[in-house]
Amino acid sequence: MSEAIYLKKPVYSEPVKEQFEQILNAIYLQKLGYGLFAETSCKESLLTFFSKLDEYKKNLNKLNTKKLDDDFDKAIVNINEKILSLANTKTSSNTKMK
């Protein structure tokens, strides 16, 4: 689902029954206007989904994926810096112990 949203593709979501996370994601998906939450697939829900594709696309196009990319890049750099810092700390500790 997250990949579809990132790529700005409307989602028809039929969550697995009793899977809280999938149900919650589908509810938010519909609430944000990115797609349709259907408890079960049926002709009516599919027709509703197809009739609202333009609305879903419009809402998805409002997303700032550039900001998501920038935030992701910053998070990766931050993680790498922490890993290097930990590695340097371990190396320093091992050198002092010898």
Buried (B, 14 or more C-beta within 10 A) or exposed (E): BEEBBEEBBBBBBBBEEEEEEBBEBBEEBBEBBBBBBBEEEEEEBEEEBEEBEEEBEEBBEEBEEEEEEEEEEEEEEEEEEEEEEEEEEEEEEEEEEE
